[in-house]
Amino acid sequence: MEATSSIFFNPLPTQTYKIVSVLDGRKAFTIQPESSKLILQDYNASPSQIFNIYINKKTYAFVSQFKALSIQNENPGDGGVVQAN
């Protein structure tokens, strides 16, 4: 996931983060550890909902205890499909 030219978020690699829905702040990205499915689920602070975020040359890496998030078929105009790998 590439940041724009003006980075507004500077994550700390030692800090953990949750990724919540803009439509419902009680829902968070949840990685299904047994598959590559990424779902929205009520936030319960499980390890599958907690991410470390790293930045390198305007590219963010979202990494959980289980898997990392990636964007498939990324298109700057239309976005892409987020999945866990």
N, CA, C and O atoms as a DFTB+ gen file, in Angstrom:
340 C
 N C O
     1  1       0.843      -1.152       0.000
     2  2       0.000       0.000       0.000
     3  2       0.893       1.220       0.000
     4  3       1.626       1.447       0.963
     5  1       0.850       1.984      -1.024
     6  2       1.760       3.102      -1.161
     7  2       1.133       4.373      -0.603
     8  3      -0.034       4.668      -0.861
     9  1       1.908       5.107       0.150
    10  2       1.450       6.374       0.713
    11  2       1.528       7.463      -0.346
    12  3       2.275       7.345      -1.317
    13  1       0.763       8.509      -0.155
    14  2       0.847       9.650      -1.064
    15  2       2.123      10.424      -0.775
    16  3       2.864      10.077       0.145
    17  1       2.382      11.458      -1.544
    18  2       3.621      12.206      -1.371
    19  2       3.707      12.877      -0.005
    20  3       4.804      13.029       0.532
    21  1       2.587      13.279       0.564
    22  2       2.617      13.862       1.911
    23  2       2.108      12.815       2.899
    24  3       0.906      12.565       2.984
    25  1       3.012      12.217       3.631
    26  2       2.664      11.167       4.576
    27  2       2.047      11.801       5.814
    28  3       2.661      12.646       6.465
    29  1       0.835      11.386       6.128
    30  2       0.135      11.934       7.289
    31  2       0.126      10.972       8.461
    32  3      -0.322      11.334       9.549
    33  1       0.605       9.769       8.265
    34  2       0.623       8.763       9.314
    35  2       2.003       8.153       9.386
    36  3       2.480       7.566       8.415
    37  1       2.636       8.287      10.513
    38  2       3.976       7.749      10.702
    39  2       3.910       6.685      11.794
    40  3       4.089       7.000      12.971
    41  1       3.654       5.422      11.420
    42  2       3.475       4.372      12.416
    43  2       4.767       4.048      13.160
    44  3       5.865       4.155      12.613
    45  1       4.611       3.657      14.394
    46  2       5.738       3.195      15.201
    47  2       5.798       1.677      15.104
    48  3       4.806       1.017      15.412
    49  1       6.916       1.098      14.691
    50  2       6.991      -0.357      14.519
    51  2       6.779      -1.134      15.820
    52  3       6.421      -2.311      15.780
    53  1       6.991      -0.501      16.957
    54  2       6.810      -1.187      18.239
    55  2       5.376      -1.068      18.759
    56  3       5.023      -1.712      19.746
    57  1       4.563      -0.267      18.116
    58  2       3.162      -0.055      18.510
    59  2       2.264      -1.009      17.720
    60  3       2.555      -1.313      16.563
    61  1       1.193      -1.475      18.325
    62  2       0.229      -2.288      17.591
    63  2      -0.997      -1.438      17.257
    64  3      -1.310      -0.472      17.953
    65  1      -1.683      -1.819      16.175
    66  2      -2.820      -1.051      15.672
    67  2      -3.959      -1.987      15.308
    68  3      -3.741      -3.158      15.001
    69  1      -5.176      -1.461      15.345
    70  2      -6.324      -2.170      14.788
    71  2      -6.799      -1.369      13.585
    72  3      -6.653      -0.147      13.553
    73  1      -7.358      -2.044      12.610
    74  2      -7.857      -1.398      11.397
    75  2      -9.366      -1.520      11.433
    76  3      -9.906      -2.612      11.258
    77  1     -10.059      -0.405      11.658
    78  2     -11.507      -0.425      11.835
    79  2     -12.233       0.051      10.583
    80  3     -11.659       0.709       9.716
    81  1     -13.499      -0.299      10.519
    82  2     -14.358       0.109       9.415
    83  2     -14.730       1.575       9.575
    84  3     -15.012       2.033      10.682
    85  1     -14.729       2.301       8.480
    86  2     -15.151       3.695       8.514
    87  2     -16.662       3.782       8.741
    88  3     -17.152       4.802       9.226
    89  1     -17.396       2.740       8.401
    90  2     -18.854       2.730       8.564
    91  2     -19.288       2.323       9.966
    92  3     -20.359       2.722      10.422
    93  1     -18.468       1.532      10.655
    94  2     -18.800       1.064      11.999
    95  2     -17.500       0.840      12.765
    96  3     -16.824      -0.168      12.561
    97  1     -17.153       1.765      13.634
    98  2     -15.901       1.712      14.381
    99  2     -15.771       0.524      15.312
   100  3     -14.690       0.278      15.848
   101  1     -16.856      -0.223      15.519
   102  2     -16.790      -1.433      16.358
   103  2     -16.317      -2.640      15.567
   104  3     -16.004      -3.679      16.150
   105  1     -16.260      -2.514      14.232
   106  2     -15.836      -3.616      13.361
   107  2     -14.381      -3.417      12.958
   108  3     -13.973      -2.309      12.608
   109  1     -13.609      -4.482      13.007
   110  2     -12.182      -4.411      12.663
   111  2     -11.832      -5.507      11.670
   112  3     -12.461      -6.565      11.646
   113  1     -10.803      -5.237      10.836
   114  2     -10.268      -6.278       9.964
   115  2      -9.805      -7.435      10.835
   116  3      -9.110      -7.243      11.832
   117  1     -10.195      -8.620      10.448
   118  2      -9.824      -9.830      11.175
   119  2      -9.289     -10.843      10.177
   120  3      -9.963     -11.173       9.201
   121  1      -8.088     -11.333      10.416
   122  2      -7.513     -12.376       9.567
   123  2      -7.951     -13.729      10.105
   124  3      -7.797     -14.019      11.291
   125  1      -8.490     -14.538       9.235
   126  2      -8.819     -15.908       9.594
   127  2      -7.520     -16.716       9.531
   128  3      -7.030     -16.982       8.433
   129  1      -6.946     -17.116      10.674
   130  2      -5.627     -17.767      10.681
   131  2      -5.540     -19.029       9.822
   132  3      -4.470     -19.342       9.301
   133  1      -6.637     -19.750       9.668
   134  2      -6.611     -21.000       8.911
   135  2      -6.768     -20.811       7.408
   136  3      -6.641     -21.769       6.645
   137  1      -7.042     -19.589       6.979
   138  2      -7.204     -19.309       5.550
   139  2      -6.612     -17.939       5.239
   140  3      -5.986     -17.320       6.099
   141  1      -6.806     -17.478       4.036
   142  2      -6.355     -16.128       3.672
   143  2      -7.509     -15.144       3.674
   144  3      -7.404     -14.062       3.095
   145  1      -8.602     -15.504       4.314
   146  2      -9.761     -14.625       4.338
   147  2      -9.545     -13.475       5.308
   148  3      -9.000     -13.638       6.400
   149  1      -9.986     -12.324       4.875
   150  2      -9.940     -11.116       5.684
   151  2     -11.382     -10.659       5.824
   152  3     -12.039     -10.360       4.828
   153  1     -11.880     -10.604       7.059
   154  2     -13.273     -10.249       7.274
   155  2     -13.377      -9.089       8.254
   156  3     -12.427      -8.788       8.977
   157  1     -14.539      -8.441       8.273
   158  2     -14.858      -7.444       9.297
   159  2     -15.622      -8.161      10.392
   160  3     -16.582      -8.884      10.126
   161  1     -15.191      -7.956      11.617
   162  2     -15.787      -8.644      12.750
   163  2     -15.766      -7.691      13.940
   164  3     -14.950      -6.770      13.981
   165  1     -16.655      -7.905      14.909
   166  2     -16.614      -7.080      16.110
   167  2     -15.214      -7.130      16.707
   168  3     -14.614      -8.200      16.812
   169  1     -14.695      -5.961      17.100
   170  2     -13.343      -5.907      17.663
   171  2     -13.337      -6.545      19.040
   172  3     -14.144      -6.191      19.899
   173  1     -12.416      -7.496      19.251
   174  2     -12.292      -8.160      20.552
   175  2     -10.836      -8.276      21.006
   176  3     -10.533      -8.999      21.954
   177  1      -9.937      -7.559      20.323
   178  2      -8.516      -7.510      20.659
   179  2      -7.801      -8.850      20.496
   180  3      -6.778      -9.088      21.139
   181  1      -8.327      -9.719      19.646
   182  2      -7.646     -10.991      19.400
   183  2      -6.394     -10.730      18.564
   184  3      -6.328      -9.728      17.852
   185  1      -5.408     -11.612      18.640
   186  2      -4.176     -11.426      17.847
   187  2      -4.436     -11.306      16.345
   188  3      -3.638     -10.696      15.633
   189  1      -5.530     -11.873      15.854
   190  2      -5.838     -11.801      14.425
   191  2      -6.401     -10.438      14.018
   192  3      -6.655     -10.199      12.838
   193  1      -6.599      -9.536      15.000
   194  2      -7.101      -8.190      14.728
   195  2      -6.069      -7.110      15.033
   196  3      -6.359      -5.920      14.904
   197  1      -4.885      -7.511      15.431
   198  2      -3.860      -6.551      15.844
   199  2      -2.697      -6.604      14.854
   200  3      -2.191      -7.677      14.528
   201  1      -2.283      -5.427      14.383
   202  2      -1.265      -5.324      13.352
   203  2      -0.116      -4.424      13.790
   204  3      -0.315      -3.448      14.513
   205  1       1.078      -4.765      13.345
   206  2       2.206      -3.845      13.376
   207  2       2.245      -3.224      11.990
   208  3       1.973      -3.898      10.996
   209  1       2.578      -1.955      11.920
   210  2       2.631      -1.271      10.635
   211  2       4.034      -0.725      10.445
   212  3       4.559      -0.001      11.291
   213  1       4.630      -1.087       9.316
   214  2       5.980      -0.645       8.988
   215  2       5.909       0.192       7.721
   216  3       5.071      -0.055       6.853
   217  1       6.790       1.184       7.615
   218  2       6.845       2.011       6.414
   219  2       8.268       2.006       5.876
   220  3       9.239       2.105       6.626
   221  1       8.365       1.887       4.549
   222  2       9.656       1.909       3.881
   223  2       9.465       2.547       2.514
   224  3       8.782       1.984       1.659
   225  1      10.050       3.695       2.302
   226  2       9.970       4.391       1.017
   227  2       8.529       4.567       0.546
   228  3       8.195       4.196      -0.579
   229  1       7.685       5.125       1.390
   230  2       6.279       5.427       1.087
   231  2       5.396       4.195       0.910
   232  3       4.278       4.313       0.408
   233  1       5.867       3.026       1.307
   234  2       5.070       1.808       1.228
   235  2       4.829       1.285       2.636
   236  3       5.766       1.122       3.418
   237  1       3.560       1.024       2.953
   238  2       3.198       0.506       4.267
   239  2       3.099      -1.015       4.221
   240  3       2.665      -1.585       3.220
   241  1       3.501      -1.663       5.301
   242  2       3.327      -3.104       5.473
   243  2       2.510      -3.317       6.740
   244  3       2.895      -2.862       7.818
   245  1       1.376      -4.013       6.610
   246  2       0.495      -4.329       7.726
   247  2       0.700      -5.802       8.042
   248  3       0.372      -6.665       7.229
   249  1       1.244      -6.094       9.228
   250  2       1.633      -7.461       9.568
   251  2       1.006      -7.851      10.895
   252  3       1.141      -7.144      11.894
   253  1       0.314      -8.996      10.892
   254  2      -0.243      -9.523      12.131
   255  2       0.625     -10.673      12.600
   256  3       1.623     -11.017      11.967
   257  1       0.239     -11.252      13.699
   258  2       0.942     -12.416      14.223
   259  2       0.833     -13.586      13.244
   260  3       1.693     -14.467      13.233
   261  1      -0.213     -13.599      12.428
   262  2      -0.486     -14.728      11.546
   263  2      -0.011     -14.506      10.113
   264  3       0.677     -15.354       9.545
   265  1      -0.381     -13.353       9.523
   266  2      -0.113     -13.102       8.115
   267  2       0.020     -11.612       7.877
   268  3      -0.214     -10.799       8.771
   269  1       0.394     -11.272       6.669
   270  2       0.490      -9.867       6.277
   271  2      -0.606      -9.553       5.262
   272  3      -1.061     -10.433       4.533
   273  1      -1.022      -8.293       5.225
   274  2      -2.013      -7.867       4.245
   275  2      -1.314      -7.474       2.959
   276  3      -0.214      -6.922       2.979
   277  1      -1.953      -7.760       1.855
   278  2      -1.423      -7.342       0.565
   279  2      -2.593      -6.927      -0.324
   280  3      -3.742      -7.298      -0.081
   281  1      -2.275      -6.154      -1.354
   282  2      -3.287      -5.727      -2.305
   283  2      -3.036      -6.446      -3.615
   284  3      -1.947      -6.362      -4.182
   285  1      -4.037      -7.144      -4.089
   286  2      -3.959      -7.863      -5.357
   287  2      -4.576      -7.003      -6.443
   288  3      -5.576      -6.325      -6.207
   289  1      -3.993      -7.023      -7.625
   290  2      -4.513      -6.276      -8.773
   291  2      -4.666      -4.792      -8.464
   292  3      -5.681      -4.180      -8.796
   293  1      -3.650      -4.219      -7.827
   294  2      -3.706      -2.817      -7.421
   295  2      -3.812      -1.904      -8.640
   296  3      -3.091      -2.064      -9.624
   297  1      -4.719      -0.956      -8.548
   298  2      -4.930       0.043      -9.585
   299  2      -5.098       1.382      -8.883
   300  3      -6.078       1.561      -8.159
   301  1      -4.184       2.330      -9.068
   302  2      -4.263       3.601      -8.345
   303  2      -5.608       4.311      -8.479
   304  3      -6.009       5.033      -7.566
   305  1      -6.308       4.124      -9.587
   306  2      -7.590       4.787      -9.776
   307  2      -8.748       4.080      -9.094
   308  3      -9.691       4.727      -8.637
   309  1      -8.683       2.745      -9.020
   310  2      -9.803       1.972      -8.505
   311  2      -9.500       1.210      -7.221
   312  3     -10.392       0.561      -6.674
   313  1      -8.288       1.268      -6.734
   314  2      -7.927       0.499      -5.538
   315  2      -7.570      -0.912      -5.913
   316  3      -7.040      -1.163      -6.996
   317  1      -7.861      -1.843      -5.013
   318  2      -7.542      -3.243      -5.256
   319  2      -8.176      -4.120      -4.195
   320  3      -8.842      -3.618      -3.290
   321  1      -7.978      -5.405      -4.295
   322  2      -8.531      -6.357      -3.360
   323  2      -7.506      -6.601      -2.252
   324  3      -6.368      -6.980      -2.530
   325  1      -7.906      -6.385      -1.008
   326  2      -7.020      -6.619       0.141
   327  2      -7.220      -8.060       0.592
   328  3      -8.348      -8.519       0.771
   329  1      -6.109      -8.763       0.772
   330  2      -6.188     -10.112       1.291
   331  2      -4.994     -10.396       2.183
   332  3      -3.996      -9.676       2.159
   333  1      -5.110     -11.445       2.963
   334  2      -4.033     -11.848       3.866
   335  2      -3.201     -12.931       3.201
   336  3      -3.745     -13.859       2.604
   337  1      -1.895     -12.816       3.303
   338  2      -0.973     -13.813       2.743
   339  2       0.001     -14.258       3.805
   340  3       0.863     -15.096       3.539
